[in-house]
């Protein structure tokens, strides 16, 4: 029986910017271990892109914690989510995947998928134990999930925003046009009362 915590790569905006006071993963993990219900362990897995980036001292400090197990970075993340009692992340997509698989999760920032019924936003370490318990007792709500996906689709754009080495389609001119329009719309939405003046002329090279 375990709660699953997949490590974030660092530095990365998903934790160093969005994470705020929770960006120190060693401190965060120690508080998660302290907050676990009796009989549970915390399974920690390195991010595939983070292999070799952290010193061995980081993992030695984790291994010294009671009720913590370091999982192979090559283990199947989806299988770890499916079998977990709950999943915890600062803002990672593992909690989004968990919600879709019917596993409750706890996050530490306002992520876009917080609208799902089995995702719980932790507001402080004092509340973490309670939030883990709520996540473990939560259930997948088909109706709420349908409403969430309808909302998500309503504010989504077609297009691919990825490095060309991952997806060469990203460099196509039509993709550049639609993604540039999406970014322009977002900038206008979040701008002040003055309109945003930018040239959205992008051509493939």
LUMVEX-865665 format. One record per atom (N, C-alpha, C): residue number from 1; atom name; x, y, z. Coordinates in Angstrom, 2 decimals, padded with zeros to 5 digits, always signed. Example, Ala and Ser with C-alpha at 12.3 -4.5 7.8 and 13.67 -1.06 7.14 Angstrom:
1 | N | +013.19 | -005.69 | +007.80
1 | CA | +012.30 | -004.50 | +007.80
1 | C | +013.20 | -003.30 | +007.80
2 | N | +012.85 | -002.25 | +007.08
2 | CA | +013.67 | -001.06 | +007.14
2 | C | +012.90 | +000.03 | +007.87
//
This chain:
1 | N | +000.85 | -001.19 | +000.00
1 | CA | +000.00 | +000.00 | +000.00
1 | C | +000.88 | +001.24 | +000.00
2 | N | +000.67 | +002.10 | -000.97
2 | CA | +001.56 | +003.26 | -001.08
2 | C | +000.84 | +004.46 | -001.70
3 | N | +001.41 | +005.63 | -001.43
3 | CA | +001.06 | +006.88 | -002.10
3 | C | +002.23 | +007.18 | -003.04
4 | N | +001.93 | +007.66 | -004.23
4 | CA | +002.95 | +007.83 | -005.27
4 | C | +003.31 | +009.29 | -005.45
5 | N | +004.63 | +009.59 | -005.41
5 | CA | +005.13 | +010.94 | -005.68
5 | C | +006.18 | +010.87 | -006.79
6 | N | +005.86 | +011.28 | -008.02
6 | CA | +006.86 | +011.36 | -009.07
6 | C | +007.61 | +012.69 | -008.98
7 | N | +008.91 | +012.63 | -008.96
7 | CA | +009.73 | +013.83 | -008.83
7 | C | +009.57 | +014.76 | -010.04
8 | N | +009.63 | +016.05 | -009.79
8 | CA | +009.68 | +017.05 | -010.85
8 | C | +011.13 | +017.22 | -011.29
9 | N | +011.33 | +017.51 | -012.57
9 | CA | +012.63 | +018.00 | -013.02
9 | C | +012.83 | +019.40 | -012.45
10 | N | +014.04 | +019.72 | -012.15
10 | CA | +014.36 | +021.08 | -011.70
10 | C | +015.70 | +021.52 | -012.28
11 | N | +015.83 | +022.78 | -012.72
11 | CA | +014.81 | +023.84 | -012.69
11 | C | +013.74 | +023.64 | -013.75
12 | N | +012.51 | +024.00 | -013.40
12 | CA | +011.38 | +023.91 | -014.33
12 | C | +010.26 | +024.79 | -013.78
13 | N | +009.56 | +025.47 | -014.69
13 | CA | +008.51 | +026.40 | -014.28
13 | C | +007.40 | +025.72 | -013.49
14 | N | +007.10 | +024.45 | -013.81
14 | CA | +006.00 | +023.75 | -013.15
14 | C | +006.18 | +023.63 | -011.65
15 | N | +007.42 | +023.73 | -011.19
15 | CA | +007.65 | +023.67 | -009.74
15 | C | +008.35 | +024.92 | -009.22
16 | N | +009.33 | +025.45 | -009.94
16 | CA | +010.08 | +026.60 | -009.45
16 | C | +009.30 | +027.90 | -009.54
17 | N | +008.33 | +027.97 | -010.45
17 | CA | +007.47 | +029.15 | -010.56
17 | C | +006.11 | +028.86 | -009.93
18 | N | +005.43 | +027.84 | -010.42
18 | CA | +004.09 | +027.51 | -009.91
18 | C | +004.14 | +026.98 | -008.48
19 | N | +005.22 | +026.30 | -008.14
19 | CA | +005.30 | +025.65 | -006.84
19 | C | +005.43 | +026.59 | -005.66
20 | N | +006.02 | +027.76 | -005.87
20 | CA | +006.15 | +028.72 | -004.78
20 | C | +006.86 | +028.14 | -003.57
21 | N | +006.18 | +028.14 | -002.43
21 | CA | +006.78 | +027.67 | -001.18
21 | C | +007.01 | +026.16 | -001.17
22 | N | +006.51 | +025.44 | -002.17
22 | CA | +006.63 | +023.97 | -002.20
22 | C | +007.68 | +023.51 | -003.20
23 | N | +008.56 | +024.41 | -003.65
23 | CA | +009.52 | +024.06 | -004.69
23 | C | +010.71 | +023.24 | -004.16
24 | N | +010.93 | +023.25 | -002.86
24 | CA | +012.00 | +022.43 | -002.27
24 | C | +011.44 | +021.01 | -002.10
25 | N | +011.82 | +020.11 | -003.01
25 | CA | +011.20 | +018.79 | -003.01
25 | C | +011.62 | +017.93 | -001.83
26 | N | +012.82 | +018.15 | -001.29
26 | CA | +013.24 | +017.39 | -000.11
26 | C | +012.33 | +017.72 | +001.08
27 | N | +012.09 | +019.00 | +001.31
27 | CA | +011.20 | +019.42 | +002.39
27 | C | +009.79 | +018.92 | +002.15
28 | N | +009.34 | +019.02 | +000.91
28 | CA | +007.99 | +018.58 | +000.56
28 | C | +007.83 | +017.09 | +000.84
29 | N | +008.78 | +016.29 | +000.40
29 | CA | +008.69 | +014.83 | +000.58
29 | C | +008.71 | +014.47 | +002.07
30 | N | +009.54 | +015.16 | +002.86
30 | CA | +009.56 | +014.89 | +004.30
30 | C | +008.19 | +015.15 | +004.93
31 | N | +007.54 | +016.23 | +004.49
31 | CA | +006.21 | +016.54 | +005.03
31 | C | +005.15 | +015.57 | +004.55
32 | N | +005.30 | +015.06 | +003.34
32 | CA | +004.35 | +014.05 | +002.86
32 | C | +004.47 | +012.79 | +003.70
33 | N | +005.73 | +012.35 | +003.96
33 | CA | +005.95 | +011.15 | +004.77
33 | C | +005.33 | +011.32 | +006.16
34 | N | +005.52 | +012.50 | +006.75
34 | CA | +004.96 | +012.76 | +008.08
34 | C | +003.42 | +012.72 | +008.07
35 | N | +002.83 | +013.03 | +006.92
35 | CA | +001.37 | +013.15 | +006.83
35 | C | +000.68 | +011.88 | +006.37
36 | N | +001.44 | +010.83 | +006.04
36 | CA | +000.84 | +009.60 | +005.53
36 | C | -000.01 | +008.90 | +006.59
37 | N | -001.16 | +008.35 | +006.19
37 | CA | -001.92 | +007.51 | +007.12
37 | C | -001.09 | +006.30 | +007.52
38 | N | -001.35 | +005.79 | +008.70
38 | CA | -000.59 | +004.64 | +009.22
38 | C | -000.67 | +003.46 | +008.25
39 | N | +000.46 | +002.80 | +008.07
39 | CA | +000.49 | +001.61 | +007.23
39 | C | +000.83 | +001.86 | +005.77
40 | N | +000.92 | +003.12 | +005.37
40 | CA | +001.23 | +003.43 | +003.98
40 | C | +002.69 | +003.85 | +003.83
41 | N | +003.23 | +003.61 | +002.65
41 | CA | +004.56 | +004.08 | +002.30
41 | C | +004.45 | +005.11 | +001.19
42 | N | +005.51 | +005.89 | +001.02
42 | CA | +005.58 | +006.85 | -000.07
42 | C | +006.54 | +006.30 | -001.11
43 | N | +006.05 | +006.09 | -002.33
43 | CA | +006.89 | +005.64 | -003.44
43 | C | +007.32 | +006.85 | -004.24
44 | N | +008.63 | +007.07 | -004.36
44 | CA | +009.19 | +008.22 | -005.06
44 | C | +009.92 | +007.73 | -006.30
45 | N | +009.62 | +008.34 | -007.43
45 | CA | +010.23 | +007.92 | -008.70
45 | C | +010.87 | +009.12 | -009.39
46 | N | +012.09 | +008.94 | -009.86
46 | CA | +012.78 | +009.99 | -010.60
46 | C | +012.10 | +010.24 | -011.93
47 | N | +012.09 | +011.51 | -012.35
47 | CA | +011.55 | +011.87 | -013.66
47 | C | +012.48 | +011.33 | -014.74
48 | N | +011.93 | +010.76 | -015.84
48 | CA | +012.80 | +010.22 | -016.89
48 | C | +013.82 | +011.22 | -017.41
49 | N | +013.44 | +012.50 | -017.46
49 | CA | +014.37 | +013.53 | -017.95
49 | C | +015.34 | +014.00 | -016.88
50 | N | +015.14 | +013.53 | -015.65
50 | CA | +015.98 | +013.98 | -014.55
50 | C | +017.06 | +012.99 | -014.16
51 | N | +017.12 | +011.85 | -014.87
51 | CA | +018.10 | +010.82 | -014.52
51 | C | +019.52 | +011.38 | -014.64
52 | N | +020.27 | +011.30 | -013.57
52 | CA | +021.64 | +011.77 | -013.57
52 | C | +021.81 | +013.23 | -013.20
53 | N | +020.69 | +013.95 | -013.02
53 | CA | +020.77 | +015.39 | -012.74
53 | C | +020.89 | +015.70 | -011.25
54 | N | +020.47 | +014.77 | -010.41
54 | CA | +020.53 | +015.02 | -008.96
54 | C | +021.71 | +014.26 | -008.34
55 | N | +022.33 | +014.84 | -007.33
55 | CA | +023.45 | +014.14 | -006.67
55 | C | +022.95 | +012.92 | -005.90
56 | N | +023.83 | +011.96 | -005.71
56 | CA | +023.45 | +010.76 | -004.96
56 | C | +023.05 | +011.11 | -003.54
57 | N | +023.58 | +012.22 | -003.01
57 | CA | +023.23 | +012.64 | -001.65
57 | C | +021.73 | +012.91 | -001.52
58 | N | +021.11 | +013.37 | -002.61
58 | CA | +019.67 | +013.64 | -002.59
58 | C | +018.91 | +012.35 | -002.30
59 | N | +019.27 | +011.28 | -002.99
59 | CA | +018.57 | +010.01 | -002.81
59 | C | +018.95 | +009.33 | -001.50
60 | N | +020.18 | +009.56 | -001.04
60 | CA | +020.55 | +009.01 | +000.27
60 | C | +019.71 | +009.65 | +001.38
61 | N | +019.47 | +010.96 | +001.25
61 | CA | +018.67 | +011.64 | +002.27
61 | C | +017.23 | +011.13 | +002.25
62 | N | +016.72 | +010.81 | +001.05
62 | CA | +015.37 | +010.25 | +000.96
62 | C | +015.32 | +008.85 | +001.56
63 | N | +016.34 | +008.04 | +001.22
63 | CA | +016.36 | +006.65 | +001.68
63 | C | +016.40 | +006.54 | +003.20
64 | N | +016.88 | +007.59 | +003.86
64 | CA | +016.96 | +007.57 | +005.32
64 | C | +015.60 | +007.82 | +005.98
65 | N | +014.62 | +008.26 | +005.19
65 | CA | +013.30 | +008.55 | +005.75
65 | C | +012.52 | +007.25 | +005.96
66 | N | +011.80 | +007.16 | +007.08
66 | CA | +010.97 | +005.96 | +007.28
66 | C | +009.78 | +005.96 | +006.32
67 | N | +009.35 | +004.78 | +005.95
67 | CA | +008.16 | +004.62 | +005.11
67 | C | +008.32 | +005.26 | +003.74
68 | N | +009.54 | +005.28 | +003.21
68 | CA | +009.77 | +005.81 | +001.86
68 | C | +010.53 | +004.78 | +001.05
69 | N | +010.08 | +004.59 | -000.19
69 | CA | +010.74 | +003.67 | -001.12
69 | C | +011.07 | +004.41 | -002.40
70 | N | +012.32 | +004.34 | -002.84
70 | CA | +012.70 | +004.91 | -004.13
70 | C | +012.46 | +003.87 | -005.22
71 | N | +011.67 | +004.23 | -006.20
71 | CA | +011.29 | +003.33 | -007.29
71 | C | +012.22 | +003.55 | -008.47
72 | N | +012.46 | +002.50 | -009.22
72 | CA | +013.30 | +002.62 | -010.42
72 | C | +012.75 | +003.69 | -011.35
73 | N | +013.60 | +004.56 | -011.90
73 | CA | +013.12 | +005.58 | -012.84
73 | C | +012.58 | +004.97 | -014.13
74 | N | +012.86 | +003.69 | -014.35
74 | CA | +012.38 | +003.02 | -015.56
74 | C | +011.08 | +002.27 | -015.33
75 | N | +010.54 | +002.33 | -014.12
75 | CA | +009.25 | +001.68 | -013.82
75 | C | +008.13 | +002.36 | -014.60
76 | N | +007.08 | +001.62 | -014.88
76 | CA | +005.93 | +002.12 | -015.63
76 | C | +005.12 | +003.08 | -014.75
77 | N | +005.15 | +004.37 | -015.10
77 | CA | +004.46 | +005.38 | -014.29
77 | C | +002.97 | +005.18 | -014.22
78 | N | +002.35 | +004.77 | -015.33
78 | CA | +000.90 | +004.56 | -015.35
78 | C | +000.52 | +003.41 | -014.42
79 | N | +001.30 | +002.34 | -014.42
79 | CA | +001.01 | +001.22 | -013.53
79 | C | +001.17 | +001.64 | -012.07
80 | N | +002.17 | +002.46 | -011.79
80 | CA | +002.35 | +002.97 | -010.42
80 | C | +001.16 | +003.80 | -009.99
81 | N | +000.61 | +004.60 | -010.91
81 | CA | -000.58 | +005.41 | -010.61
81 | C | -001.77 | +004.52 | -010.35
82 | N | -002.00 | +003.54 | -011.20
82 | CA | -003.17 | +002.67 | -011.08
82 | C | -003.22 | +001.95 | -009.74
83 | N | -002.07 | +001.55 | -009.24
83 | CA | -002.02 | +000.76 | -008.01
83 | C | -001.88 | +001.59 | -006.75
84 | N | -001.69 | +002.91 | -006.91
84 | CA | -001.49 | +003.78 | -005.76
84 | C | -002.80 | +004.06 | -005.03
85 | N | -002.71 | +004.33 | -003.74
85 | CA | -003.86 | +004.76 | -002.96
85 | C | -004.19 | +006.22 | -003.26
86 | N | -003.16 | +006.99 | -003.64
86 | CA | -003.31 | +008.39 | -004.03
86 | C | -002.02 | +008.82 | -004.71
87 | N | -002.09 | +009.91 | -005.45
87 | CA | -000.91 | +010.45 | -006.13
87 | C | -000.74 | +011.90 | -005.68
88 | N | +000.51 | +012.30 | -005.44
88 | CA | +000.80 | +013.65 | -005.00
88 | C | +001.84 | +014.28 | -005.93
89 | N | +001.61 | +015.53 | -006.29
89 | CA | +002.56 | +016.28 | -007.12
89 | C | +002.33 | +017.76 | -006.86
90 | N | +003.35 | +018.56 | -007.09
90 | CA | +003.17 | +020.00 | -006.96
90 | C | +002.19 | +020.49 | -008.02
91 | N | +002.47 | +020.16 | -009.28
91 | CA | +001.58 | +020.58 | -010.36
91 | C | +001.67 | +019.64 | -011.56
92 | N | +002.24 | +018.47 | -011.36
92 | CA | +002.54 | +017.57 | -012.48
92 | C | +001.33 | +016.91 | -013.09
93 | N | +001.52 | +016.46 | -014.34
93 | CA | +000.43 | +015.79 | -015.06
93 | C | +000.15 | +014.40 | -014.52
94 | N | +001.01 | +013.87 | -013.66
94 | CA | +000.72 | +012.56 | -013.05
94 | C | -000.60 | +012.60 | -012.29
95 | N | -000.89 | +013.73 | -011.65
95 | CA | -002.16 | +013.86 | -010.92
95 | C | -003.33 | +013.97 | -011.89
96 | N | -003.12 | +014.57 | -013.03
96 | CA | -004.15 | +014.64 | -014.08
96 | C | -004.44 | +013.23 | -014.59
97 | N | -003.37 | +012.47 | -014.85
97 | CA | -003.53 | +011.09 | -015.30
97 | C | -004.23 | +010.25 | -014.23
98 | N | -003.86 | +010.49 | -012.97
98 | CA | -004.49 | +009.76 | -011.88
98 | C | -005.99 | +010.03 | -011.83
99 | N | -006.36 | +011.30 | -011.98
99 | CA | -007.78 | +011.66 | -011.96
99 | C | -008.55 | +010.93 | -013.06
100 | N | -007.92 | +010.82 | -014.24
100 | CA | -008.57 | +010.12 | -015.35
100 | C | -008.68 | +008.62 | -015.11
101 | N | -007.77 | +008.09 | -014.30
101 | CA | -007.77 | +006.66 | -014.00
101 | C | -008.59 | +006.33 | -012.75
102 | N | -009.22 | +007.36 | -012.17
102 | CA | -010.06 | +007.14 | -011.00
102 | C | -009.31 | +007.10 | -009.69
103 | N | -008.06 | +007.57 | -009.68
103 | CA | -007.24 | +007.60 | -008.46
103 | C | -007.20 | +009.03 | -007.95
104 | N | -007.48 | +009.24 | -006.69
104 | CA | -007.47 | +010.57 | -006.12
104 | C | -006.06 | +011.14 | -006.04
105 | N | -005.96 | +012.47 | -006.11
105 | CA | -004.64 | +013.09 | -006.08
105 | C | -004.66 | +014.40 | -005.30
106 | N | -003.45 | +014.83 | -004.91
106 | CA | -003.26 | +016.08 | -004.17
106 | C | -002.24 | +016.92 | -004.91
107 | N | -002.56 | +018.19 | -005.14
107 | CA | -001.64 | +019.13 | -005.78
107 | C | -001.43 | +020.33 | -004.85
108 | N | -000.39 | +021.13 | -005.15
108 | CA | -000.04 | +022.25 | -004.29
108 | C | -000.14 | +023.60 | -004.98
109 | N | -000.78 | +023.64 | -006.13
109 | CA | -001.01 | +024.90 | -006.83
109 | C | -002.29 | +024.77 | -007.64
110 | N | -002.76 | +025.89 | -008.17
110 | CA | -004.03 | +025.89 | -008.90
110 | C | -003.80 | +025.46 | -010.34
111 | N | -003.84 | +024.16 | -010.58
111 | CA | -003.67 | +023.61 | -011.92
111 | C | -005.01 | +023.59 | -012.65
112 | N | -004.95 | +023.52 | -013.97
112 | CA | -006.18 | +023.61 | -014.76
112 | C | -007.14 | +022.46 | -014.51
113 | N | -006.63 | +021.32 | -014.05
113 | CA | -007.50 | +020.16 | -013.84
113 | C | -008.03 | +020.07 | -012.41
114 | N | -007.89 | +021.15 | -011.63
114 | CA | -008.44 | +021.17 | -010.27
114 | C | -009.96 | +021.05 | -010.27
115 | N | -010.58 | +021.26 | -011.42
115 | CA | -012.03 | +021.14 | -011.50
115 | C | -012.53 | +019.71 | -011.40
116 | N | -011.64 | +018.75 | -011.47
116 | CA | -012.05 | +017.35 | -011.35
116 | C | -012.28 | +016.99 | -009.89
117 | N | -013.31 | +016.20 | -009.65
117 | CA | -013.77 | +015.95 | -008.28
117 | C | -012.76 | +015.21 | -007.42
118 | N | -011.86 | +014.43 | -008.03
118 | CA | -010.92 | +013.66 | -007.22
118 | C | -009.52 | +014.26 | -007.20
119 | N | -009.43 | +015.59 | -007.48
119 | CA | -008.17 | +016.33 | -007.35
119 | C | -008.34 | +017.33 | -006.21
120 | N | -007.45 | +017.29 | -005.23
120 | CA | -007.58 | +018.13 | -004.04
120 | C | -006.38 | +019.08 | -003.96
121 | N | -006.70 | +020.36 | -003.78
121 | CA | -005.69 | +021.41 | -003.70
121 | C | -005.28 | +021.60 | -002.25
122 | N | -004.04 | +021.26 | -001.92
122 | CA | -003.55 | +021.41 | -000.55
122 | C | -003.13 | +022.86 | -000.31
123 | N | -003.58 | +023.45 | +000.79
123 | CA | -003.29 | +024.84 | +001.12
123 | C | -002.20 | +025.01 | +002.17
124 | N | -001.66 | +023.90 | +002.65
124 | CA | -000.60 | +024.00 | +003.66
124 | C | -000.30 | +022.64 | +004.23
125 | N | +000.90 | +022.49 | +004.79
125 | CA | +001.30 | +021.18 | +005.31
125 | C | +000.40 | +020.70 | +006.45
126 | N | -000.18 | +021.63 | +007.19
126 | CA | -001.06 | +021.22 | +008.29
126 | C | -002.29 | +020.47 | +007.78
127 | N | -002.70 | +020.78 | +006.55
127 | CA | -003.89 | +020.16 | +005.98
127 | C | -003.56 | +018.95 | +005.11
128 | N | -002.28 | +018.63 | +004.95
128 | CA | -001.88 | +017.59 | +004.00
128 | C | -002.43 | +016.22 | +004.35
129 | N | -002.38 | +015.85 | +005.63
129 | CA | -002.90 | +014.55 | +006.04
129 | C | -004.37 | +014.39 | +005.70
130 | N | -005.14 | +015.44 | +005.96
130 | CA | -006.57 | +015.41 | +005.65
130 | C | -006.78 | +015.32 | +004.14
131 | N | -005.99 | +016.06 | +003.36
131 | CA | -006.15 | +016.04 | +001.91
131 | C | -005.79 | +014.68 | +001.32
132 | N | -004.77 | +014.03 | +001.88
132 | CA | -004.42 | +012.68 | +001.42
132 | C | -005.58 | +011.72 | +001.69
133 | N | -006.17 | +011.83 | +002.89
133 | CA | -007.30 | +010.98 | +003.23
133 | C | -008.49 | +011.22 | +002.30
134 | N | -008.76 | +012.50 | +001.97
134 | CA | -009.85 | +012.82 | +001.04
134 | C | -009.59 | +012.23 | -000.34
135 | N | -008.33 | +012.34 | -000.79
135 | CA | -007.97 | +011.79 | -002.10
135 | C | -008.15 | +010.27 | -002.12
136 | N | -007.77 | +009.61 | -001.04
136 | CA | -007.90 | +008.16 | -000.97
136 | C | -009.35 | +007.71 | -000.98
137 | N | -010.23 | +008.52 | -000.42
137 | CA | -011.65 | +008.17 | -000.33
137 | C | -012.47 | +008.68 | -001.51
138 | N | -011.85 | +009.41 | -002.43
138 | CA | -012.60 | +010.03 | -003.53
138 | C | -012.95 | +009.01 | -004.61
139 | N | -013.93 | +009.38 | -005.43
139 | CA | -014.38 | +008.51 | -006.52
139 | C | -014.46 | +009.30 | -007.82
140 | N | -014.34 | +008.60 | -008.91
140 | CA | -014.44 | +009.22 | -010.23
140 | C | -015.90 | +009.58 | -010.50
141 | N | -016.15 | +010.84 | -010.77
141 | CA | -017.50 | +011.34 | -011.05
141 | C | -017.63 | +011.56 | -012.56
142 | N | -018.36 | +010.66 | -013.22
142 | CA | -018.47 | +010.71 | -014.68
142 | C | -019.11 | +012.01 | -015.14
143 | N | -020.16 | +012.45 | -014.45
143 | CA | -020.85 | +013.69 | -014.84
143 | C | -019.93 | +014.89 | -014.70
144 | N | -019.22 | +014.99 | -013.55
144 | CA | -018.31 | +016.11 | -013.34
144 | C | -017.17 | +016.09 | -014.34
145 | N | -016.69 | +014.88 | -014.66
145 | CA | -015.61 | +014.77 | -015.64
145 | C | -016.08 | +015.24 | -017.01
146 | N | -017.33 | +014.89 | -017.37
146 | CA | -017.88 | +015.34 | -018.65
146 | C | -017.98 | +016.85 | -018.73
147 | N | -018.40 | +017.48 | -017.64
147 | CA | -018.47 | +018.95 | -017.60
147 | C | -017.08 | +019.56 | -017.70
148 | N | -016.11 | +018.94 | -017.04
148 | CA | -014.74 | +019.44 | -017.10
148 | C | -014.21 | +019.39 | -018.53
149 | N | -014.43 | +018.27 | -019.21
149 | CA | -013.91 | +018.14 | -020.57
149 | C | -014.62 | +019.07 | -021.54
150 | N | -015.89 | +019.33 | -021.30
150 | CA | -016.61 | +020.30 | -022.14
150 | C | -016.00 | +021.69 | -021.96
151 | N | -015.69 | +022.04 | -020.72
151 | CA | -015.03 | +023.34 | -020.46
151 | C | -013.65 | +023.37 | -021.10
152 | N | -012.88 | +022.29 | -020.93
152 | CA | -011.53 | +022.25 | -021.46
152 | C | -011.54 | +022.39 | -022.98
153 | N | -012.47 | +021.72 | -023.63
153 | CA | -012.57 | +021.79 | -025.09
153 | C | -012.95 | +023.19 | -025.55
154 | N | -013.80 | +023.86 | -024.75
154 | CA | -014.26 | +025.21 | -025.14
154 | C | -013.13 | +026.23 | -025.14
155 | N | -012.06 | +026.00 | -024.38
155 | CA | -010.96 | +026.96 | -024.33
155 | C | -009.67 | +026.37 | -024.86
156 | N | -009.82 | +025.41 | -025.77
156 | CA | -008.65 | +024.78 | -026.37
156 | C | -008.50 | +025.20 | -027.82
157 | N | -007.29 | +025.08 | -028.32
157 | CA | -006.96 | +025.40 | -029.70
157 | C | -006.30 | +024.20 | -030.36
158 | N | -006.51 | +024.07 | -031.64
158 | CA | -005.76 | +023.07 | -032.38
158 | C | -004.33 | +023.58 | -032.56
159 | N | -003.42 | +022.67 | -032.74
159 | CA | -002.04 | +023.08 | -032.96
159 | C | -001.08 | +022.31 | -032.08
160 | N | +000.17 | +022.37 | -032.44
160 | CA | +001.21 | +021.63 | -031.74
160 | C | +002.29 | +022.59 | -031.27
161 | N | +002.53 | +022.62 | -029.96
161 | CA | +003.59 | +023.47 | -029.39
161 | C | +004.62 | +022.55 | -028.76
162 | N | +005.51 | +022.06 | -029.61
162 | CA | +006.56 | +021.14 | -029.17
162 | C | +007.84 | +021.43 | -029.94
163 | N | +008.97 | +021.02 | -029.40
163 | CA | +010.22 | +021.17 | -030.15
163 | C | +010.16 | +020.36 | -031.45
164 | N | +010.78 | +020.87 | -032.48
164 | CA | +010.75 | +020.20 | -033.79
164 | C | +011.36 | +018.80 | -033.74
165 | N | +012.33 | +018.59 | -032.86
165 | CA | +012.94 | +017.25 | -032.78
165 | C | +011.99 | +016.22 | -032.21
166 | N | +010.98 | +016.68 | -031.48
166 | CA | +009.95 | +015.77 | -030.96
166 | C | +008.83 | +015.60 | -031.97
167 | N | +008.41 | +016.71 | -032.57
167 | CA | +007.33 | +016.65 | -033.55
167 | C | +007.63 | +017.62 | -034.70
168 | N | +008.10 | +017.11 | -035.84
168 | CA | +008.43 | +017.98 | -036.98
168 | C | +007.24 | +018.78 | -037.50
169 | N | +006.00 | +018.31 | -037.21
169 | CA | +004.80 | +019.02 | -037.65
169 | C | +004.73 | +020.43 | -037.05
170 | N | +005.44 | +020.64 | -035.96
170 | CA | +005.40 | +021.94 | -035.29
170 | C | +005.93 | +023.06 | -036.18
171 | N | +006.80 | +022.74 | -037.13
171 | CA | +007.41 | +023.75 | -037.99
171 | C | +006.58 | +024.08 | -039.23
172 | N | +005.50 | +023.37 | -039.43
172 | CA | +004.69 | +023.66 | -040.61
172 | C | +004.01 | +025.02 | -040.48
173 | N | +003.88 | +025.73 | -041.61
173 | CA | +003.38 | +027.09 | -041.58
173 | C | +001.97 | +027.20 | -041.02
174 | N | +001.09 | +026.27 | -041.36
174 | CA | -000.27 | +026.31 | -040.84
174 | C | -000.29 | +026.14 | -039.33
175 | N | +000.55 | +025.25 | -038.81
175 | CA | +000.63 | +025.06 | -037.37
175 | C | +001.15 | +026.32 | -036.69
176 | N | +002.16 | +026.96 | -037.29
176 | CA | +002.69 | +028.21 | -036.74
176 | C | +001.61 | +029.28 | -036.70
177 | N | +000.77 | +029.33 | -037.72
177 | CA | -000.28 | +030.35 | -037.79
177 | C | -001.31 | +030.15 | -036.68
178 | N | -001.81 | +028.91 | -036.52
178 | CA | -002.87 | +028.69 | -035.53
178 | C | -002.34 | +028.81 | -034.11
179 | N | -001.11 | +028.36 | -033.86
179 | CA | -000.58 | +028.47 | -032.49
179 | C | -000.26 | +029.93 | -032.16
180 | N | +000.20 | +030.70 | -033.15
180 | CA | +000.44 | +032.13 | -032.91
180 | C | -000.87 | +032.83 | -032.56
181 | N | -001.96 | +032.47 | -033.24
181 | CA | -003.26 | +033.06 | -032.95
181 | C | -003.71 | +032.70 | -031.53
182 | N | -003.43 | +031.47 | -031.13
182 | CA | -003.80 | +031.04 | -029.78
182 | C | -003.06 | +031.87 | -028.73
183 | N | -001.76 | +032.06 | -028.92
183 | CA | -000.97 | +032.86 | -027.99
183 | C | -001.45 | +034.31 | -027.96
184 | N | -001.81 | +034.85 | -029.12
184 | CA | -002.32 | +036.21 | -029.17
184 | C | -003.62 | +036.35 | -028.38
185 | N | -004.50 | +035.37 | -028.52
185 | CA | -005.76 | +035.41 | -027.78
185 | C | -005.53 | +035.36 | -026.28
186 | N | -004.60 | +034.52 | -025.85
186 | CA | -004.30 | +034.42 | -024.42
186 | C | -003.71 | +035.72 | -023.91
187 | N | -002.80 | +036.32 | -024.68
187 | CA | -002.21 | +037.60 | -024.27
187 | C | -003.27 | +038.69 | -024.15
188 | N | -004.19 | +038.72 | -025.10
188 | CA | -005.26 | +039.73 | -025.04
188 | C | -006.14 | +039.51 | -023.82
189 | N | -006.42 | +038.25 | -023.52
189 | CA | -007.29 | +037.92 | -022.39
189 | C | -006.68 | +038.39 | -021.07
190 | N | -005.37 | +038.20 | -020.92
190 | CA | -004.72 | +038.51 | -019.65
190 | C | -004.09 | +039.91 | -019.62
191 | N | -004.22 | +040.66 | -020.70
191 | CA | -003.61 | +041.99 | -020.74
191 | C | -004.43 | +042.99 | -019.94
192 | N | -003.87 | +044.20 | -019.79
192 | CA | -004.58 | +045.29 | -019.12
192 | C | -005.62 | +045.84 | -020.07
193 | N | -006.17 | +047.01 | -019.73
193 | CA | -007.22 | +047.60 | -020.56
193 | C | -006.69 | +048.04 | -021.92
194 | N | -005.36 | +048.23 | -022.00
194 | CA | -004.79 | +048.62 | -023.29
194 | C | -004.61 | +047.38 | -024.17
195 | N | -004.98 | +047.45 | -025.42
195 | CA | -004.84 | +046.29 | -026.30
195 | C | -003.38 | +045.93 | -026.52
196 | N | -003.15 | +044.65 | -026.70
196 | CA | -001.80 | +044.18 | -026.97
196 | C | -001.48 | +044.43 | -028.43
197 | N | -000.34 | +045.05 | -028.70
197 | CA | +000.06 | +045.34 | -030.08
197 | C | +001.26 | +044.47 | -030.42
198 | N | +001.00 | +043.44 | -031.15
198 | CA | +002.08 | +042.54 | -031.55
198 | C | +001.84 | +042.10 | -032.98
199 | N | +002.91 | +041.84 | -033.67
199 | CA | +002.82 | +041.31 | -035.02
199 | C | +002.87 | +039.79 | -034.94
200 | N | +001.85 | +039.14 | -035.44
200 | CA | +001.79 | +037.69 | -035.38
200 | C | +002.13 | +037.10 | -036.72
201 | N | +003.22 | +037.53 | -037.28
201 | CA | +003.64 | +037.04 | -038.58
201 | C | +004.74 | +036.01 | -038.39
202 | N | +004.39 | +034.76 | -038.57
202 | CA | +005.35 | +033.69 | -038.39
202 | C | +005.38 | +032.85 | -039.66
203 | N | +006.54 | +032.60 | -040.18
203 | CA | +006.66 | +031.73 | -041.35
203 | C | +007.60 | +030.60 | -041.03
204 | N | +007.39 | +029.49 | -041.71
204 | CA | +008.28 | +028.34 | -041.47
204 | C | +009.64 | +028.61 | -042.09
205 | N | +010.68 | +028.09 | -041.45
205 | CA | +012.04 | +028.29 | -041.94
205 | C | +012.75 | +026.96 | -042.01
//
